[in-house]
Amino acid sequence: MLPGIFLSGFGALLSVWGYVRIKHDFKDNKEINNFFSLLLTGQASGIGQLLSGILAIVVGIVVMFMNK
C-alpha cells in the first residue's frame, strides 16, 4: 500500500512540475513550431516529466489494487 501511495504522490509531483515547465517554455517563445522544436532538439524536459508523472500515477494505482 505504501509504495503505491508513494508512486502516486511522486507522479503527481512530476506531473505538476512538467505542466509548469511546459507553460514556462511556451510562454517565453511564441513560435508556431515551438512544440516540434522542443521535441526534436531534446529540450522537451517538461513534456517528459508530465508523461512520466502520469505513468507513475497509473503504476501507483495498479500497485495499490494489486496489494489488496
Secondary structure, DSSP 8 states (H G I E B T S, - for coil): -HHHHHHHHHHHHHHHHHHHHHHHHHHH---TTHHHHHHHHT--HHHHHHHHHHHHHHHHHHHHHHT-
